[in-house]
Amino acid sequence: MTRMVHCSKLGKEAEGLERMPYPGDLGQRIYNEISKQAWQEWVNHQTMLMNEYRLSPINAKDRKFLEEEMEKFLFGEGASKIDNFVPE
């Protein structure tokens, strides 16, 4: 049976994640409040950020930046826009 959540990002009931996608309290909050669709939107945005800014998950500073962007994207005012980015 599909687990449903009230998605904070989408503002509606939607299919929830199957497991915590991130460690710690933030991961638990994402599991409880974010849908599969919203998480996939974040993964796509994160990939774009990593490519455009040449970020590395090995670098602690880059990981911190991505975590802050993830919180803004999923729960806040939205993630930062990339300068000069034009979607296809």
The first five atom37 places (N, CA, C, CB, O) and aatype in JSON, in Angstrom:
{
  "aatype": [12, 16, 1, 12, 19, 8, 4, 15, 11, 10, 7, 11, 6, 0, 6, 7, 10, 6, 1, 12, 14, 18, 14, 7, 3, 10, 7, 5, 1, 9, 18, 2, 6, 9, 15, 11, 5, 0, 17, 5, 6, 17, 19, 2, 8, 5, 16, 12, 10, 12, 2, 6, 18, 1, 10, 15, 14, 9, 2, 0, 11, 3, 1, 11, 13, 10, 6, 6, 6, 12, 6, 11, 13, 10, 13, 7, 6, 7, 0, 15, 11, 9, 3, 2, 13, 19, 14, 6],
  "atom_mask": [
    [1, 1, 1, 1, 1],
    [1, 1, 1, 1, 1],
    [1, 1, 1, 1, 1],
    [1, 1, 1, 1, 1],
    [1, 1, 1, 1, 1],
    [1, 1, 1, 1, 1],
    [1, 1, 1, 1, 1],
    [1, 1, 1, 1, 1],
    [1, 1, 1, 1, 1],
    [1, 1, 1, 1, 1],
    [1, 1, 1, 0, 1],
    [1, 1, 1, 1, 1],
    [1, 1, 1, 1, 1],
    [1, 1, 1, 1, 1],
    [1, 1, 1, 1, 1],
    [1, 1, 1, 0, 1],
    [1, 1, 1, 1, 1],
    [1, 1, 1, 1, 1],
    [1, 1, 1, 1, 1],
    [1, 1, 1, 1, 1],
    [1, 1, 1, 1, 1],
    [1, 1, 1, 1, 1],
    [1, 1, 1, 1, 1],
    [1, 1, 1, 0, 1],
    [1, 1, 1, 1, 1],
    [1, 1, 1, 1, 1],
    [1, 1, 1, 0, 1],
    [1, 1, 1, 1, 1],
    [1, 1, 1, 1, 1],
    [1, 1, 1, 1, 1],
    [1, 1, 1, 1, 1],
    [1, 1, 1, 1, 1],
    [1, 1, 1, 1, 1],
    [1, 1, 1, 1, 1],
    [1, 1, 1, 1, 1],
    [1, 1, 1, 1, 1],
    [1, 1, 1, 1, 1],
    [1, 1, 1, 1, 1],
    [1, 1, 1, 1, 1],
    [1, 1, 1, 1, 1],
    [1, 1, 1, 1, 1],
    [1, 1, 1, 1, 1],
    [1, 1, 1, 1, 1],
    [1, 1, 1, 1, 1],
    [1, 1, 1, 1, 1],
    [1, 1, 1, 1, 1],
    [1, 1, 1, 1, 1],
    [1, 1, 1, 1, 1],
    [1, 1, 1, 1, 1],
    [1, 1, 1, 1, 1],
    [1, 1, 1, 1, 1],
    [1, 1, 1, 1, 1],
    [1, 1, 1, 1, 1],
    [1, 1, 1, 1, 1],
    [1, 1, 1, 1, 1],
    [1, 1, 1, 1, 1],
    [1, 1, 1, 1, 1],
    [1, 1, 1, 1, 1],
    [1, 1, 1, 1, 1],
    [1, 1, 1, 1, 1],
    [1, 1, 1, 1, 1],
    [1, 1, 1, 1, 1],
    [1, 1, 1, 1, 1],
    [1, 1, 1, 1, 1],
    [1, 1, 1, 1, 1],
    [1, 1, 1, 1, 1],
    [1, 1, 1, 1, 1],
    [1, 1, 1, 1, 1],
    [1, 1, 1, 1, 1],
    [1, 1, 1, 1, 1],
    [1, 1, 1, 1, 1],
    [1, 1, 1, 1, 1],
    [1, 1, 1, 1, 1],
    [1, 1, 1, 1, 1],
    [1, 1, 1, 1, 1],
    [1, 1, 1, 0, 1],
    [1, 1, 1, 1, 1],
    [1, 1, 1, 0, 1],
    [1, 1, 1, 1, 1],
    [1, 1, 1, 1, 1],
    [1, 1, 1, 1, 1],
    [1, 1, 1, 1, 1],
    [1, 1, 1, 1, 1],
    [1, 1, 1, 1, 1],
    [1, 1, 1, 1, 1],
    [1, 1, 1, 1, 1],
    [1, 1, 1, 1, 1],
    [1, 1, 1, 1, 1]
  ],
  "atom_positions": [
    [[0.84, -1.19, 0.0], [0.0, 0.0, 0.0], [0.88, 1.25, 0.0], [-0.95, 0.0, 1.22], [1.9, 1.3, 0.69]],
    [[0.49, 2.23, -0.76], [1.26, 3.45, -0.9], [1.08, 4.34, 0.32], [0.83, 4.2, -2.17], [-0.03, 4.53, 0.82]],
    [[2.2, 4.89, 0.79], [2.18, 5.81, 1.93], [1.93, 7.22, 1.39], [3.53, 5.74, 2.76], [2.64, 7.68, 0.5]],
    [[0.93, 7.89, 1.93], [0.58, 9.23, 1.49], [1.04, 10.24, 2.54], [-0.95, 9.35, 1.25], [1.03, 9.97, 3.74]],
    [[1.45, 11.42, 2.06], [1.83, 12.52, 2.95], [1.19, 13.79, 2.43], [3.39, 12.68, 3.03], [0.84, 13.89, 1.25]],
    [[1.02, 14.76, 3.33], [0.65, 16.09, 2.88], [1.96, 16.79, 2.57], [-0.21, 16.88, 3.96], [2.69, 17.17, 3.47]],
    [[2.25, 16.96, 1.29], [3.53, 17.47, 0.84], [3.64, 18.98, 1.09], [3.74, 17.17, -0.64], [2.84, 19.76, 0.58]],
    [[4.65, 19.36, 1.87], [4.88, 20.77, 2.18], [5.24, 21.56, 0.92], [5.98, 20.92, 3.22], [4.87, 22.73, 0.8]],
    [[5.96, 20.95, 0.0], [6.39, 21.62, -1.22], [5.23, 21.82, -2.18], [7.5, 20.82, -1.9], [5.04, 22.91, -2.72]],
    [[4.45, 20.76, -2.41], [3.36, 20.82, -3.39], [2.06, 21.35, -2.8], [3.13, 19.46, -3.98], [1.17, 21.79, -3.53]],
    [[1.94, 21.29, -1.47], [0.72, 21.77, -0.82], [-0.48, 20.87, -1.03], [0.0, 0.0, 0.0], [-1.62, 21.34, -1.03]],
    [[-0.23, 19.56, -1.21], [-1.35, 18.63, -1.42], [-0.95, 17.24, -0.99], [-1.81, 18.63, -2.9], [0.23, 16.96, -0.76]],
    [[-1.94, 16.35, -0.88], [-1.68, 14.95, -0.58], [-1.02, 14.3, -1.78], [-3.0, 14.21, -0.2], [-1.46, 14.48, -2.92]],
    [[0.03, 13.55, -1.52], [0.74, 12.88, -2.61], [1.47, 11.66, -2.06], [1.73, 13.86, -3.3], [1.6, 11.49, -0.85]],
    [[1.95, 10.83, -2.98], [2.67, 9.62, -2.58], [3.96, 9.99, -1.87], [2.96, 8.73, -3.8], [4.74, 10.8, -2.36]],
    [[4.17, 9.37, -0.69], [5.35, 9.64, 0.11], [6.54, 8.81, -0.3], [0.0, 0.0, 0.0], [6.43, 7.86, -1.08]],
    [[7.68, 9.19, 0.23], [8.92, 8.45, -0.02], [8.88, 7.11, 0.68], [10.15, 9.27, 0.45], [8.18, 6.94, 1.68]],
    [[9.63, 6.15, 0.16], [9.66, 4.81, 0.75], [10.6, 4.72, 1.94], [10.08, 3.81, -0.3], [10.43, 3.87, 2.82]],
    [[11.6, 5.6, 1.97], [12.55, 5.62, 3.09], [13.14, 7.01, 3.22], [13.69, 4.56, 2.89], [12.97, 7.85, 2.34]],
    [[13.83, 7.26, 4.33], [14.46, 8.56, 4.54], [15.54, 8.77, 3.47], [15.06, 8.66, 5.96], [16.42, 7.92, 3.32]],
    [[15.49, 9.87, 2.74], [16.46, 10.1, 1.68], [17.72, 10.82, 2.14], [15.82, 10.89, 0.59], [18.66, 11.0, 1.36]],
    [[17.73, 11.23, 3.41], [18.83, 12.04, 3.94], [18.93, 11.72, 5.43], [18.6, 13.58, 3.69], [17.92, 11.45, 6.07]],
    [[20.13, 11.75, 6.0], [20.27, 11.39, 7.41], [19.78, 12.48, 8.38], [21.71, 11.07, 7.71], [19.61, 13.64, 8.0]],
    [[19.57, 12.08, 9.61], [19.29, 13.03, 10.69], [17.88, 13.57, 10.72], [0.0, 0.0, 0.0], [16.96, 13.04, 10.09]],
    [[17.73, 14.66, 11.49], [16.42, 15.28, 11.67], [15.85, 15.81, 10.36], [16.52, 16.41, 12.67], [14.65, 15.7, 10.1]],
    [[16.71, 16.38, 9.53], [16.24, 16.89, 8.24], [15.71, 15.74, 7.38], [17.37, 17.62, 7.49], [14.67, 15.89, 6.73]],
    [[16.4, 14.62, 7.38], [15.93, 13.45, 6.63], [14.59, 12.96, 7.12], [0.0, 0.0, 0.0], [13.73, 12.57, 6.33]],
    [[14.39, 12.97, 8.44], [13.11, 12.55, 9.01], [12.0, 13.51, 8.61], [13.21, 12.46, 10.55], [10.89, 13.09, 8.3]],
    [[12.31, 14.81, 8.63], [11.32, 15.81, 8.24], [10.95, 15.64, 6.76], [11.87, 17.24, 8.5], [9.78, 15.74, 6.39]],
    [[11.94, 15.4, 5.92], [11.68, 15.18, 4.49], [10.79, 13.94, 4.31], [13.01, 15.01, 3.7], [9.82, 13.98, 3.56]],
    [[11.13, 12.86, 5.0], [10.34, 11.62, 4.91], [8.88, 11.87, 5.32], [10.95, 10.53, 5.81], [7.97, 11.35, 4.69]],
    [[8.68, 12.66, 6.36], [7.33, 12.91, 6.89], [6.53, 13.91, 6.06], [7.42, 13.41, 8.3], [5.3, 13.83, 6.01]],
    [[7.2, 14.86, 5.4], [6.49, 16.0, 4.81], [6.67, 16.21, 3.31], [6.91, 17.22, 5.5], [6.07, 17.12, 2.74]],
    [[7.5, 15.39, 2.66], [7.79, 15.63, 1.24], [7.4, 14.41, 0.41], [9.3, 15.95, 1.05], [7.65, 13.27, 0.8]],
    [[6.78, 14.66, -0.73], [6.33, 13.58, -1.63], [7.47, 13.13, -2.54], [5.13, 14.05, -2.47], [8.5, 13.78, -2.66]],
    [[7.24, 11.97, -3.17], [8.2, 11.46, -4.16], [8.4, 12.48, -5.28], [7.72, 10.11, -4.74], [9.52, 12.71, -5.72]],
    [[7.31, 13.08, -5.74], [7.39, 14.04, -6.84], [8.25, 15.24, -6.44], [5.99, 14.51, -7.25], [9.13, 15.65, -7.21]],
    [[8.02, 15.8, -5.27], [8.79, 16.96, -4.82], [10.26, 16.59, -4.61], [8.21, 17.55, -3.52], [11.15, 17.38, -4.93]],
    [[10.52, 15.38, -4.08], [11.9, 14.95, -3.89], [12.6, 14.83, -5.23], [11.95, 13.61, -3.13], [13.76, 15.23, -5.36]],
    [[11.92, 14.28, -6.24], [12.53, 14.15, -7.57], [12.82, 15.53, -8.16], [11.62, 13.35, -8.51], [13.84, 15.71, -8.82]],
    [[11.94, 16.49, -7.93], [12.18, 17.85, -8.39], [13.45, 18.41, -7.74], [10.97, 18.77, -8.08], [14.25, 19.08, -8.39]],
    [[13.63, 18.13, -6.43], [14.85, 18.57, -5.75], [16.08, 17.88, -6.34], [14.75, 18.28, -4.25], [17.08, 18.55, -6.59]],
    [[16.02, 16.58, -6.56], [17.17, 15.85, -7.11], [17.57, 16.46, -8.46], [16.84, 14.33, -7.27], [18.76, 16.62, -8.73]],
    [[16.61, 16.79, -9.29], [16.9, 17.41, -10.58], [17.55, 18.78, -10.4], [15.62, 17.54, -11.42], [18.51, 19.11, -11.09]],
    [[17.02, 19.57, -9.47], [17.58, 20.9, -9.21], [18.98, 20.79, -8.62], [16.66, 21.7, -8.25], [19.88, 21.55, -8.98]],
    [[19.17, 19.84, -7.72], [20.48, 19.63, -7.1], [21.52, 19.26, -8.17], [20.4, 18.51, -6.02], [22.65, 19.75, -8.14]],
    [[21.14, 18.41, -9.1], [22.04, 18.02, -10.19], [22.44, 19.25, -11.0], [21.38, 16.97, -11.11], [23.61, 19.41, -11.36]],
    [[21.48, 20.1, -11.28], [21.76, 21.32, -12.01], [22.73, 22.21, -11.23], [20.46, 22.08, -12.31], [23.67, 22.75, -11.81]],
    [[22.49, 22.38, -9.93], [23.38, 23.17, -9.09], [24.8, 22.61, -9.09], [22.85, 23.24, -7.66], [25.78, 23.34, -9.25]],
    [[24.9, 21.3, -8.93], [26.21, 20.67, -8.88], [26.96, 20.86, -10.2], [26.07, 19.18, -8.56], [28.17, 21.1, -10.2]],
    [[26.26, 20.74, -11.31], [26.9, 20.91, -12.61], [27.29, 22.36, -12.88], [25.98, 20.43, -13.71], [28.41, 22.64, -13.32]],
    [[26.38, 23.28, -12.62], [26.62, 24.69, -12.92], [27.72, 25.29, -12.03], [25.34, 25.48, -12.77], [28.54, 26.07, -12.5]],
    [[27.71, 24.93, -10.75], [28.69, 25.5, -9.82], [29.88, 24.56, -9.57], [28.01, 25.81, -8.5], [30.76, 24.87, -8.77]],
    [[29.9, 23.44, -10.28], [30.99, 22.45, -10.15], [31.2, 22.06, -8.69], [32.3, 23.02, -10.74], [32.32, 22.12, -8.17]],
    [[30.11, 21.67, -8.04], [30.15, 21.28, -6.64], [30.52, 19.81, -6.51], [28.8, 21.55, -5.96], [30.26, 19.0, -7.4]],
    [[31.13, 19.49, -5.38], [31.51, 18.11, -5.11], [30.93, 17.69, -3.76], [33.06, 17.93, -5.12], [31.1, 18.4, -2.77]],
    [[30.25, 16.54, -3.7], [29.71, 16.08, -2.42], [30.82, 15.7, -1.43], [28.79, 14.88, -2.65], [30.55, 15.51, -0.25]],
    [[32.04, 15.6, -1.91], [33.17, 15.29, -1.02], [33.57, 16.53, -0.22], [34.37, 14.77, -1.84], [34.05, 16.41, 0.91]],
    [[33.38, 17.71, -0.79], [33.75, 18.97, -0.17], [32.69, 19.38, 0.87], [33.92, 20.07, -1.24], [31.52, 19.51, 0.54]],
    [[33.12, 19.58, 2.11], [32.18, 19.93, 3.2], [31.45, 21.24, 2.93], [32.94, 20.03, 4.54], [30.26, 21.35, 3.23]],
    [[32.13, 22.22, 2.38], [31.5, 23.51, 2.07], [30.4, 23.33, 1.03], [32.56, 24.53, 1.57], [29.33, 23.93, 1.14]],
    [[30.67, 22.52, 0.01], [29.67, 22.25, -1.02], [28.47, 21.5, -0.46], [30.29, 21.45, -2.17], [27.33, 21.8, -0.8]],
    [[28.73, 20.51, 0.41], [27.63, 19.76, 1.05], [26.75, 20.69, 1.87], [28.18, 18.63, 1.94], [25.53, 20.58, 1.84]],
    [[27.37, 21.61, 2.62], [26.61, 22.55, 3.44], [25.74, 23.44, 2.55], [27.56, 23.42, 4.31], [24.56, 23.66, 2.85]],
    [[26.31, 23.93, 1.46], [25.55, 24.75, 0.51], [24.35, 23.98, -0.03], [26.46, 25.22, -0.65], [23.24, 24.5, -0.07]],
    [[24.57, 22.73, -0.45], [23.48, 21.91, -1.0], [22.4, 21.63, 0.04], [24.04, 20.6, -1.54], [21.22, 21.62, -0.29]],
    [[22.8, 21.39, 1.29], [21.82, 21.15, 2.34], [20.97, 22.39, 2.57], [22.51, 20.72, 3.64], [19.76, 22.29, 2.74]],
    [[21.6, 23.56, 2.59], [20.85, 24.81, 2.76], [19.89, 25.03, 1.6], [21.81, 26.01, 2.88], [18.74, 25.43, 1.79]],
    [[20.36, 24.76, 0.39], [19.51, 24.89, -0.8], [18.35, 23.9, -0.76], [20.33, 24.69, -2.08], [17.23, 24.23, -1.14]],
    [[18.62, 22.68, -0.29], [17.58, 21.66, -0.18], [16.48, 22.12, 0.76], [18.19, 20.32, 0.3], [15.3, 21.99, 0.45]],
    [[16.86, 22.66, 1.93], [15.86, 23.15, 2.88], [15.04, 24.28, 2.29], [16.54, 23.62, 4.18], [13.82, 24.31, 2.44]],
    [[15.7, 25.22, 1.61], [14.97, 26.33, 0.98], [14.04, 25.82, -0.11], [15.96, 27.35, 0.4], [12.9, 26.27, -0.22]],
    [[14.52, 24.88, -0.92], [13.72, 24.34, -2.02], [12.49, 23.61, -1.51], [14.57, 23.41, -2.88], [11.39, 23.82, -2.02]],
    [[12.67, 22.74, -0.52], [11.58, 21.89, -0.06], [10.65, 22.57, 0.95], [12.15, 20.65, 0.56], [9.45, 22.29, 0.95]],
    [[11.18, 23.45, 1.8], [10.38, 23.99, 2.9], [10.29, 25.51, 2.94], [10.92, 23.51, 4.19], [9.47, 26.06, 3.67]],
    [[11.12, 26.19, 2.17], [11.19, 27.64, 2.28], [10.72, 28.37, 1.06], [0.0, 0.0, 0.0], [9.75, 27.99, 0.41]],
    [[11.45, 29.43, 0.76], [11.07, 30.32, -0.33], [11.49, 29.83, -1.7], [11.64, 31.67, -0.1], [11.24, 30.5, -2.7]],
    [[12.12, 28.7, -1.75], [12.6, 28.18, -3.03], [14.11, 28.32, -3.1], [0.0, 0.0, 0.0], [14.68, 29.2, -2.46]],
    [[14.74, 27.45, -3.85], [16.19, 27.45, -3.96], [16.68, 28.62, -4.8], [16.69, 26.14, -4.56], [15.9, 29.25, -5.53]],
    [[17.94, 28.91, -4.69], [18.57, 29.98, -5.46], [18.48, 29.7, -6.95], [20.02, 30.16, -5.03], [18.57, 28.55, -7.39]],
    [[18.32, 30.75, -7.7], [18.31, 30.64, -9.16], [19.75, 30.71, -9.66], [17.44, 31.76, -9.81], [20.59, 31.37, -9.06]],
    [[20.0, 30.03, -10.74], [21.33, 30.05, -11.35], [21.35, 31.19, -12.35], [21.67, 28.68, -12.04], [20.48, 31.29, -13.21]],
    [[22.36, 32.06, -12.24], [22.5, 33.18, -13.15], [22.62, 32.69, -14.59], [23.71, 34.02, -12.77], [23.33, 31.73, -14.87]],
    [[21.91, 33.35, -15.48], [21.98, 33.09, -16.92], [21.48, 31.7, -17.31], [23.39, 33.25, -17.39], [21.75, 31.25, -18.43]],
    [[20.75, 31.0, -16.43], [20.23, 29.69, -16.79], [18.93, 29.85, -17.55], [20.03, 28.81, -15.53], [18.02, 30.55, -17.1]],
    [[18.84, 29.2, -18.71], [17.63, 29.22, -19.53], [17.18, 27.78, -19.72], [17.87, 29.94, -20.91], [17.86, 27.01, -20.41]],
    [[16.04, 27.38, -19.11], [15.58, 26.0, -19.28], [15.2, 25.72, -20.73], [14.39, 25.72, -18.36], [14.78, 26.62, -21.46]],
    [[15.36, 24.47, -21.12], [15.02, 24.07, -22.5], [13.54, 24.02, -22.7], [15.63, 22.73, -22.83], [13.08, 23.7, -23.8]]
  ]
}
